[in-house]
C-alpha cells in the first residue's frame, strides 16, 4: 500500500459520509412524510424518481460520458443502504432494479447507440428500467421460458408474458429474456423493449404481503415489433449474460438485507429502552439483553462478509457461487433478525402502526427473489461437488 492510498481512502470516506447525509435529508424531506400513503396506494409516484434524478441519486456510478457522476460503487450502495435502514424497502427495491441492475446491463452489454439512447434518460429519471425474466409457471427455471422473438425481416416480433416484474408499472424500458427464433427457439437472447411500442401491455399491479409500494406487475407482449438493434448483448447468449450480471443483483440484495436488519435493530433498541414492563425498562431483562447481543453479532458477521464481497465485485472477482453465498447468508440473517426484533416488541410488534411490522413483512421476499435460497444452495453445492 502506498502512502497516497490511505489519504485517498480517508478522502473517499469523508465524501461518502457527506453523501449519506445528503441522501438521508432527501429521504426525510421527500419520502418520510408520504411513505405510508404510498404503501396504501401500492405504488411510489412517478414524480419521486424525477426528483431523485434531478438530485443526482439515480445510476450514480454510470460514467460521465453518459450523464452519470462516475462515482465509486459505494455511493450507489449507500442510497440503497440508507433507504433500507429506514424501512423503505419498496423504494429500495425499485431503485436497485433501476440503478443497480438494469443500468449495469445496458452499460456492460449495450451498443454505443443503446447506451446513448437509454442511460442519460435513466439518470435523469425520465426513463425507468425493469428486468423481465420470470414467467407464469417457470419461476427460477429460466431455461423453461416461453416468451419468444420470431424473425420479421431484419427485426423480430416479440410474444409472451412475464410476471413478478419490479417497476413494471413505471418502466419505460424493459430488458426481456426471450427464446430467439433465429436460433430455432433453442437460444435465449436479451432484448431492450420500449414500453411505448404497439403490442406491449402492462397487467395488474400485483397485491403482495409486503413491499406494497414496490410496483410488481404482469407484462404482456403481443406481436411487439423489435428492430434489429433491440438485441442486448450477443444473440443466443442471453442466459450467459444473465449469469454474468447476477452477482451484482445478488450483492445488491445483500446490501439491502444488512442495512434493513441494522434498521430493525435500531428501532428495537429505541423501543426496549423506553418501554416498561413490571416497573422497569424491557431492556433490563436478561432475555432482552441476550437477544440484542445475538442480533448484533449476527448482523456484524454478515456485514463483514458483505463488505468483502463488495471489494471482490469492485475488483471484478465476485463469482457466481460467492454471490449466491452472500445472498443466501444475508437474507436468512435478515429474516432471523427482524423476527427476533418483532418478538421484542411483544403484541405491539404485530400492529401495523409500528414500523417493525413492515420490516417483518418486507424481509420475507428477500429469500425468494433474485433466485430462491434453495436455488442458491444448489449453485453453491455445484461449485463444490458438481451436479
C-alpha positions as CSV (number, residue, x, y, z in Angstrom):
1,X,0.0,0.0,0.0
2,X,1.4,3.4,-1.0
3,X,1.3,6.5,1.2
4,X,-1.2,8.0,-1.2
5,X,-3.7,5.2,-0.7
6,X,-4.6,5.8,2.9
7,X,-5.1,9.5,2.1
8,X,-7.4,8.5,-0.8
9,X,-9.4,6.2,1.4
10,X,-9.8,9.0,4.0
11,X,-11.0,11.4,1.4
12,X,-13.4,8.8,0.0
13,X,-14.8,8.1,3.4
14,X,-15.3,11.8,4.1
15,X,-17.1,12.2,0.7
16,X,-19.2,9.1,1.4
17,X,-20.2,10.4,4.8
18,X,-21.3,13.7,3.3
19,X,-23.2,11.8,0.6
20,X,-25.0,9.7,3.1
21,X,-26.1,12.8,5.0
22,X,-27.4,14.2,1.7
23,X,-29.4,11.0,1.0
24,X,-30.8,11.0,4.5
25,X,-32.0,14.6,4.2
26,X,-33.7,13.8,0.9
27,X,-35.4,10.8,2.3
28,X,-36.6,12.8,5.3
29,X,-38.0,15.6,3.2
30,X,-39.3,13.7,0.2
31,X,-40.1,10.2,1.4
32,X,-40.9,10.0,5.1
33,X,-44.0,12.3,5.1
34,X,-45.6,10.3,2.2
35,X,-44.4,6.7,2.6
36,X,-47.4,5.3,4.4
37,X,-49.7,6.8,1.8
38,X,-47.6,5.2,-1.0
39,X,-47.8,1.8,0.8
40,X,-51.5,2.1,0.9
41,X,-51.7,3.2,-2.7
42,X,-49.5,0.3,-3.7
43,X,-47.1,2.4,-5.8
44,X,-44.5,5.2,-5.5
45,X,-45.4,8.2,-7.6
46,X,-43.5,8.7,-10.8
47,X,-42.6,12.2,-9.8
48,X,-40.3,11.0,-7.0
49,X,-37.9,9.4,-9.5
50,X,-37.7,12.7,-11.4
51,X,-36.8,14.4,-8.2
52,X,-34.2,11.8,-7.4
53,X,-32.8,12.2,-10.9
54,X,-32.6,15.9,-10.5
55,X,-30.8,15.4,-7.2
56,X,-28.3,13.0,-8.7
57,X,-29.4,9.9,-6.9
58,X,-30.0,7.6,-9.9
59,X,-27.4,5.4,-11.6
60,X,-24.6,7.4,-9.9
61,X,-21.8,5.0,-10.9
62,X,-22.6,5.3,-14.6
63,X,-19.7,7.1,-16.4
64,X,-19.8,10.8,-17.0
65,X,-19.9,10.3,-20.8
66,X,-23.5,9.1,-20.5
67,X,-24.5,11.8,-18.0
68,X,-23.7,9.9,-14.8
69,X,-21.4,11.0,-12.0
70,X,-18.9,8.2,-12.5
71,X,-18.9,7.8,-8.7
72,X,-17.4,4.8,-6.9
73,X,-19.7,1.8,-6.4
74,X,-20.1,2.7,-2.7
75,X,-22.1,5.8,-3.5
76,X,-24.8,3.8,-5.3
77,X,-24.8,1.2,-2.5
78,X,-25.2,4.0,0.1
79,X,-28.5,5.0,-1.4
80,X,-29.9,1.5,-1.1
81,X,-28.5,1.1,2.5
82,X,-30.0,4.4,3.8
83,X,-33.5,3.7,2.4
84,X,-33.4,0.1,3.6
85,X,-32.2,1.1,7.0
86,X,-35.2,3.4,7.4
87,X,-37.6,0.7,6.4
88,X,-38.4,2.0,2.9
89,X,-37.8,-1.4,1.2
90,X,-40.4,-0.8,-1.5
91,X,-38.4,2.2,-2.7
92,X,-35.1,0.4,-2.1
93,X,-36.3,-2.5,-4.4
94,X,-37.4,-0.1,-7.2
95,X,-34.2,1.9,-7.1
96,X,-31.9,-1.2,-7.0
97,X,-33.7,-2.6,-10.1
98,X,-33.3,0.7,-12.0
99,X,-29.9,1.9,-10.9
100,X,-28.0,-1.3,-9.9
101,X,-29.4,-4.0,-12.2
102,X,-30.9,-2.5,-15.4
103,X,-28.4,0.3,-15.9
104,X,-25.3,-2.1,-15.5
105,X,-26.9,-4.5,-18.0
106,X,-27.1,-1.7,-20.6
107,X,-23.6,-0.3,-19.7
108,X,-21.9,-3.7,-19.9
109,X,-23.8,-5.3,-22.8
110,X,-25.3,-2.4,-24.8
111,X,-24.1,-1.0,-28.1
112,X,-22.9,2.6,-28.0
113,X,-26.3,3.6,-29.6
114,X,-28.2,1.8,-26.9
115,X,-26.2,3.4,-24.1
116,X,-26.7,6.9,-25.6
117,X,-30.4,6.3,-26.0
118,X,-31.2,4.9,-22.6
119,X,-28.6,5.8,-19.9
120,X,-29.0,9.6,-19.9
121,X,-32.8,9.3,-19.5
122,X,-32.4,6.7,-16.8
123,X,-30.0,9.0,-14.9
124,X,-32.5,11.9,-15.1
125,X,-35.4,9.7,-14.1
126,X,-37.2,10.2,-17.4
127,X,-37.0,6.5,-18.2
128,X,-37.3,3.9,-15.5
129,X,-35.9,0.4,-16.0
130,X,-37.2,-3.1,-15.4
131,X,-35.9,-6.6,-16.0
132,X,-38.3,-9.3,-17.2
133,X,-37.2,-12.9,-16.7
134,X,-39.8,-14.7,-14.6
135,X,-42.9,-16.2,-16.3
136,X,-46.0,-17.8,-15.0
137,X,-45.1,-21.5,-14.3
138,X,-41.3,-21.1,-14.7
139,X,-40.1,-19.3,-11.5
140,X,-36.3,-19.8,-11.2
141,X,-36.2,-22.1,-14.2
142,X,-35.1,-19.7,-16.9
143,X,-34.4,-22.4,-19.4
144,X,-38.1,-23.1,-19.5
145,X,-39.3,-19.6,-20.5
146,X,-41.8,-19.5,-23.4
147,X,-41.6,-15.8,-24.4
148,X,-40.2,-15.8,-27.9
149,X,-38.9,-13.4,-30.5
150,X,-39.6,-14.6,-34.1
151,X,-37.7,-13.2,-37.1
152,X,-39.6,-10.4,-39.0
153,X,-37.5,-9.0,-41.8
154,X,-34.3,-7.6,-40.2
155,X,-36.0,-7.4,-36.8
156,X,-38.3,-9.6,-34.6
157,X,-41.8,-9.9,-33.3
158,X,-42.0,-10.5,-29.5
159,X,-44.8,-12.6,-28.0
160,X,-45.3,-13.9,-24.5
161,X,-45.8,-12.8,-20.9
162,X,-43.8,-12.1,-17.8
163,X,-44.8,-11.9,-14.1
164,X,-43.5,-10.5,-10.8
165,X,-41.7,-7.7,-12.7
166,X,-40.4,-5.0,-10.4
167,X,-41.0,-1.5,-11.8
168,X,-43.5,-2.9,-14.3
169,X,-46.0,-0.1,-13.9
170,X,-43.4,2.7,-14.3
171,X,-40.9,1.2,-16.7
172,X,-40.1,3.0,-19.9
173,X,-37.7,0.3,-21.0
174,X,-37.7,-3.4,-20.1
175,X,-34.9,-5.9,-20.6
176,X,-36.8,-9.1,-21.7
177,X,-35.4,-12.6,-21.8
178,X,-36.8,-14.5,-24.8
179,X,-36.2,-17.6,-26.9
180,X,-34.6,-16.4,-30.2
181,X,-36.4,-17.7,-33.3
182,X,-33.4,-17.1,-35.4
183,X,-31.7,-19.9,-33.4
184,X,-34.5,-22.4,-33.8
185,X,-36.0,-21.3,-30.4
186,X,-33.2,-23.0,-28.6
187,X,-31.1,-20.0,-27.7
188,X,-32.1,-17.2,-25.4
189,X,-31.5,-13.5,-26.3
190,X,-32.0,-10.4,-24.2
191,X,-34.0,-7.5,-25.8
192,X,-34.5,-3.9,-24.9
193,X,-38.2,-3.2,-25.2
194,X,-39.6,0.3,-25.2
195,X,-42.9,0.2,-23.3
196,X,-44.5,2.6,-25.9
197,X,-44.2,0.0,-28.7
198,X,-47.5,-1.3,-30.0
199,X,-48.5,-4.7,-28.6
200,X,-46.9,-4.0,-25.2
201,X,-49.3,-4.1,-22.3
202,X,-49.0,-3.8,-18.6
203,X,-51.0,-6.1,-16.5
204,X,-52.3,-5.5,-13.0
205,X,-50.1,-4.2,-10.2
206,X,-49.9,-7.4,-8.1
207,X,-51.1,-7.4,-4.5
208,X,-48.3,-8.6,-2.2
209,X,-48.0,-9.3,1.6
210,X,-45.1,-6.9,1.8
211,X,-43.3,-4.1,-0.1
212,X,-46.7,-2.8,-1.1
213,X,-45.4,0.4,-2.8
214,X,-42.9,-1.5,-4.9
215,X,-45.0,-1.9,-8.1
216,X,-44.8,-5.5,-9.2
217,X,-46.5,-6.3,-12.4
218,X,-47.5,-8.7,-15.1
219,X,-46.3,-7.8,-18.6
220,X,-47.7,-8.9,-21.9
221,X,-46.1,-8.9,-25.4
222,X,-48.5,-9.3,-28.4
223,X,-46.5,-9.2,-31.6
224,X,-44.4,-6.3,-30.4
225,X,-42.2,-5.1,-33.3
226,X,-38.5,-5.0,-32.4
227,X,-35.8,-3.6,-34.6
228,X,-32.5,-5.4,-35.3
229,X,-30.9,-3.0,-32.8
230,X,-33.1,-4.1,-29.9
231,X,-31.0,-7.2,-29.0
232,X,-28.9,-6.6,-25.9
233,X,-25.5,-8.3,-26.0
234,X,-24.8,-11.4,-28.1
235,X,-27.7,-13.2,-29.8
236,X,-28.3,-16.6,-28.2
237,X,-26.1,-15.7,-25.2
238,X,-28.9,-14.3,-23.0
239,X,-28.5,-17.0,-20.3
240,X,-24.8,-16.4,-20.2
241,X,-25.3,-12.6,-19.9
242,X,-27.8,-13.2,-17.1
243,X,-25.3,-15.3,-15.2
244,X,-22.6,-12.7,-15.7
245,X,-24.8,-9.9,-14.3
246,X,-26.4,-11.9,-11.4
247,X,-23.5,-11.4,-9.0
248,X,-24.3,-7.6,-8.8
249,X,-28.0,-8.3,-8.4
250,X,-27.4,-10.7,-5.6
251,X,-24.9,-8.4,-4.0
252,X,-27.5,-5.6,-4.0
253,X,-29.9,-7.9,-2.2
254,X,-27.2,-8.4,0.4
255,X,-26.8,-4.6,0.7
256,X,-30.4,-4.2,1.4
257,X,-30.6,-7.2,3.8
258,X,-27.8,-6.0,6.0
259,X,-29.0,-2.4,6.2
260,X,-32.6,-3.5,6.7
261,X,-31.5,-5.7,9.6
262,X,-29.5,-2.8,11.1
263,X,-32.5,-0.5,10.9
264,X,-34.7,-3.1,12.6
265,X,-32.2,-3.4,15.5
266,X,-32.0,0.4,15.9
267,X,-35.8,0.7,16.2
268,X,-35.9,-2.2,18.6
269,X,-33.2,-0.7,20.9
270,X,-35.2,2.5,21.0
271,X,-38.3,0.6,21.9
272,X,-37.0,-1.7,24.6
273,X,-35.1,1.1,26.4
274,X,-38.3,3.2,26.7
275,X,-41.0,0.5,27.1
276,X,-41.5,-0.6,30.6
277,X,-42.8,-3.9,32.0
278,X,-43.1,-4.9,35.6
279,X,-41.9,-1.4,36.5
280,X,-38.6,-1.5,34.7
281,X,-37.4,-1.0,31.1
282,X,-37.7,-4.1,28.9
283,X,-34.0,-3.6,28.1
284,X,-33.1,-4.5,31.7
285,X,-34.3,-8.1,31.4
286,X,-31.6,-10.7,30.6
287,X,-33.6,-12.3,27.8
288,X,-33.8,-8.9,26.0
289,X,-30.2,-8.1,26.5
290,X,-29.0,-11.5,25.3
291,X,-31.3,-11.3,22.2
292,X,-29.9,-7.9,21.3
293,X,-26.4,-9.3,21.7
294,X,-27.2,-12.2,19.5
295,X,-28.8,-10.0,16.9
296,X,-25.9,-7.6,16.8
297,X,-23.4,-10.4,16.4
298,X,-25.4,-11.9,13.6
299,X,-25.5,-8.6,11.8
300,X,-21.8,-7.8,12.2
301,X,-20.7,-11.2,10.9
302,X,-22.8,-10.8,7.8
303,X,-21.7,-7.2,7.3
304,X,-18.1,-8.2,7.3
305,X,-18.7,-10.8,4.6
306,X,-20.8,-8.4,2.7
307,X,-18.0,-5.8,2.7
308,X,-15.6,-8.4,1.5
309,X,-18.0,-9.2,-1.4
310,X,-18.2,-5.5,-2.3
311,X,-14.5,-5.4,-2.6
312,X,-14.5,-8.5,-4.7
313,X,-17.1,-7.0,-7.0
314,X,-15.2,-3.8,-7.4
315,X,-12.1,-5.8,-8.4
316,X,-14.1,-7.9,-10.9
317,X,-13.6,-11.0,-8.7
318,X,-17.1,-11.7,-7.3
319,X,-18.0,-15.1,-8.9
320,X,-21.4,-16.7,-9.1
321,X,-21.0,-19.1,-6.2
322,X,-19.8,-16.4,-3.8
323,X,-22.6,-14.1,-4.9
324,X,-25.0,-17.0,-4.1
325,X,-23.4,-17.4,-0.6
326,X,-23.8,-13.7,0.3
327,X,-27.4,-13.6,-1.0
328,X,-28.3,-16.8,1.0
329,X,-26.5,-15.8,4.2
330,X,-27.7,-12.2,4.4
331,X,-31.3,-12.8,3.5
332,X,-31.6,-15.6,6.0
333,X,-29.9,-13.4,8.6
334,X,-32.3,-10.5,7.8
335,X,-35.3,-12.7,8.4
336,X,-34.0,-14.1,11.7
337,X,-33.2,-10.6,12.9
338,X,-36.5,-8.9,12.0
339,X,-38.4,-11.8,13.5
340,X,-36.4,-11.6,16.8
341,X,-36.9,-7.8,16.8
342,X,-40.6,-8.0,16.3
343,X,-40.8,-10.5,19.2
344,X,-39.2,-8.0,21.5
345,X,-42.0,-5.6,20.7
346,X,-44.5,-8.1,22.0
347,X,-48.1,-7.6,20.9
348,X,-47.3,-4.1,19.5
349,X,-44.9,-5.7,17.0
350,X,-47.9,-7.3,15.3
351,X,-49.7,-3.9,14.9
352,X,-49.2,-2.2,11.5
353,X,-48.9,1.2,13.2
354,X,-45.4,0.1,14.4
355,X,-42.8,0.2,11.6
356,X,-41.2,-3.1,12.9
357,X,-44.2,-5.0,11.5
358,X,-43.4,-3.6,8.0
359,X,-39.7,-4.7,8.4
360,X,-41.0,-8.2,9.1
361,X,-43.3,-8.5,6.1
362,X,-40.9,-6.7,3.7
363,X,-38.0,-9.0,4.6
364,X,-39.7,-12.2,3.6
365,X,-39.4,-11.7,-0.2
366,X,-35.6,-11.5,0.1
367,X,-35.3,-15.2,0.4
368,X,-37.3,-15.7,-2.8
369,X,-36.4,-13.1,-5.5
370,X,-33.0,-12.9,-7.2
371,X,-33.2,-16.7,-7.2
372,X,-34.7,-18.6,-4.3
373,X,-32.5,-19.6,-1.4
374,X,-33.0,-23.2,-2.4
375,X,-31.5,-22.3,-5.8
376,X,-28.6,-20.5,-4.1
377,X,-27.8,-23.7,-2.1
378,X,-27.8,-25.7,-5.4
379,X,-25.5,-23.1,-7.0
380,X,-23.1,-23.3,-4.1
381,X,-23.2,-27.1,-3.9
382,X,-22.4,-27.4,-7.7
383,X,-19.3,-25.3,-7.2
384,X,-18.2,-27.8,-4.5
385,X,-19.1,-31.3,-5.8
386,X,-20.6,-30.8,-9.3
387,X,-24.0,-31.9,-10.3
